[in-house]
Amino acid sequence: MSSSVSPPGGSDDGAGSVAPRGLLWRLGRWCARHAVVVIVGWLVVLAGVQVANRAVGGEYSDDFSLPGSQAQEGGDVLAAHEPAASGTSAQVVLYDGQPLTDFQSQVDQAVTNLQHLPHVLSAQNPLPPQGQAPPPGGPLSANGQTGYITVRFDGAPATFGDDYLSQVDTAVAPLRQAGVQVEYGGPLGELARPAPDDRVSELIGFGVAVLVLLAGFGSVIAAGLPLVSALVAVVVGLGLLGLLAALSTFATVAPTLATMIGLGVGIDYALFLLTRHRQNLMDGADPPAAAGHAVATSGRAVLISGCTVVIALAGLSVSGISFMAKLGLAAGVTVVTAVCGALTLLPALMGLIGRNMDRFAVRTPVAEGTVPDEPPDSPESSDGAEEAAGGGMWHRYARKVEHRPWWYLAAGLVTVLILAVPLPSIQLGHIGDGADPTSFTDRRAFDLMSSAFGPGSNGPLTVVVDQTSVPSSDRAALASSVQQALTGVPNTASTAPLQTSSDGDVLFTTVTPAQAPQDQKTTDLVGHLGDTVLPDAVAGTAAATYVTGTTAAQVDFLDIVASRLLLIIAVVVGLAFLIILLVFRAPLVALKAAVLNLVSIAASYGVLVAVFQWGWGGPALGVAGKVPIESYVPMMMFAIVFGLSMDYEVFLLSRVHERWVVSGDSRGSVAHALETTARVIGCAALIMVSVFAAFIVSDNVVIKMMGLGLAVSVLIDATVVRLLMVPAAMTLLGPAAWWTPRWLDRILPHVDTEGSNLTPPSGG
């Protein structure tokens, strides 16, 4: 029932015959020979995309809908029956050291100005009519020094553009001119946030990349080519993303996420190709032939790895949430351009440089490592003889793993399990404005509201009761029942009296939580109101109840994400398993890759919980207090990290398999793969870690969280998993790692990851 595990042997007959060279070989060689044409073509595309993006590119915002959710349906009901009370609400927060009633005329003028702005459905004046006392629990604090204008918009303010913010500033100008502090809270505050500026992060990542490449490969030109290729590809990808944003709404984090992923994989892919190319040059090949062979070998692995990352990101669409699917699409765009840049632009640059690759060397140039070719059981393979024969550090390290594989596997497993200890206590939620820097107006509004009205005032809930099908004679009793049910609900600070829509078919009111919007008790309150309190209050009637508003929508989003996270994990793991199975035709190798990647991701989740949720180092990263893990971060991280980790898996296993096919020595193949790839994988991982970690300096807490999570994930994968667990597991599996059932061998297509049907390049 099983096929033989013996290697089939190489395709090179040893007589110098050359197997047919395919499309990738011809592509790499053509690009190297026509370097100027290819480079000019890329520059034309770069300029054209940027010009088009500036002319018709779209804006980014966090406006998203959740069809079928309670918050969405409740908002739709309220909009249909009482438009002025529906829409997206935001606060314009006012503060002065003296009572705001001293600025009655300026407040009245600002409210009137706001009411006349486009997209505004209503604006509530916080001051009572002259001669009347302010009602308790209203929008004016007890000392009268803080108040807020509740403005309702017909959409998310963040989608209205910067020009709209100028109109809002003009509307409240009378208050500011009078010396009143005016801050924008909630969705309006998101519009007023400074535009994301990731140049510092990009410069840090690039600076570290330059140092790593110089130290790893010793050549200024060799260090610069991956950076140039990756940068051009990412800029083209971001331009294309801007054009897509004109057709559909993408989240504000989309371009930053796309930059992070695009730079990381772009530098990695270029680095793997360049390393093989330089080794070909050192072996005597001419530049076009060397480039063609590099694209036909390592380029195949780049293509497969890129497809794996894109497929993993596409798995986010299984969530059924367009917000998530578009984040995956945004990152996928720059991954695709990075692959295209590595397969075309980089060979052109390598062809243009020719044999001057190491002309400006800072130390002795190196490319791939070498290992001795003696059989593993020969006397020459002892540690001392290996060193004399040229076996490097990684080769000797792999030999040590061979002797104690269980110890190395256990050490790696214990390490990741310790890091994963905080994972069971993970709390998904939404990071509120209170975690933003104090330089943001929404953070200042949050603090003013919390101080004067309690933290829950930053996330009021709107309760909607649709009594359209309730007879008129029963509506008074229904209203009384709902008002009574909402009285004294745990974790609520206040509940406003019920109001009736102008057509009499809808009841609505505002419930203010006792805790901040991001607090777990507020999340529980939304569920308690929607699932228990309101249904019980209208039991026996035909009324329908909803909890809506921005905070309720965030809770609904959290519930949907949490309910589909396991499905996403299953789909992505399943797809990645199939890809590894197709590439290597080895079920145990594919299973090992999937399991080890799950373990490393669990460890990175644990680090996020400890840093942000437990507060271990959060303040040092510029995060105010303890915050929950943003609901969509684990899902995004899983898709991205699983895809990226497969890069190193494919490159390492490709070399293991390449050696196994030739030698039949399973243990020696692991040593050979580590020797030839350890330097380049280590440099690639260090660069990717630095690119991701550089985004920790971002003002956006979600970006900080994503940057740290991805950096830790890659670090764990490239060290604990790739240096301890994979060599140990492959050693323990031995020849069985490449076992394939006969029935599976017959149905699987043959995918050549490293161009094993190619002989080394020898000339033009």
Buried (B, 14 or more C-beta within 10 A) or exposed (E): EEBEBEBEEBBBEEEEEEBEBBEBBEBBBBBBBBBEEBBEBBEEBBEEBBEBBEEEBBBBBBBBBBEEBBBBBBBBBBBBBBBBBBBBBBBBBBBBEEBBBEBBEBBBBBBEBBBEBEBBBBBBBBBBEEEEEBEEBBBBBEEBBBBBBBBBBBEBBBBBEEEBBEBBEEBBBBBBEBEBBBBBBBBBBBBBBEEBEBEEBBEBBBEBBBBBBBEBBBBBBBBBBBBBBBBBBBBBBBBBBBBBBEEEBBBBBBBBBBBBBBBBBBBBBBBBBBBBBBBBBBBEBBBBBBBBBBBBBBBBBBBBBBBBBBBBBBBBBBBBBBBBBBBBBBBBBBBBBBBBBBBBBBBBBBBBBBEEBBEEBEEEBBBBBBBBEBEBEEEBBEEEBBBEBEBBEBBBBBBBBBEEBEEBBBBBBEBBBEBBEBBEEBBBBBBBBBBBBEEBBBBBBBBBBBEBBBBBBBBBBBBBBBBBEBEEEBBEEBBEBBBEBBEEBEBBBBBBEBEBBEEEBBBBBBBBBBBBBBBEBBBBBBBBBBEEBBBEBBEEBEBBBBBBBBBBBBBBBBBBBEEBBEEBBEBBBEBBBBBBBBBBBBBBBBEBBBBBBBBBBBBBBBBBBBBBBEEBEBEEBBBBEBBBBBBBBBBBBBBBBBBBBBBBBBBBBBBBBBBBBBBBBBBBBBBBBBBBBBBBBBBBBBBBBBBBBBBBBBBBBBBBBBBBBBBBBBBBBBBBBBBBBBBBBBBBBBBEBBBBEEEBBEEBEEEBBBBBBBBBBBEE
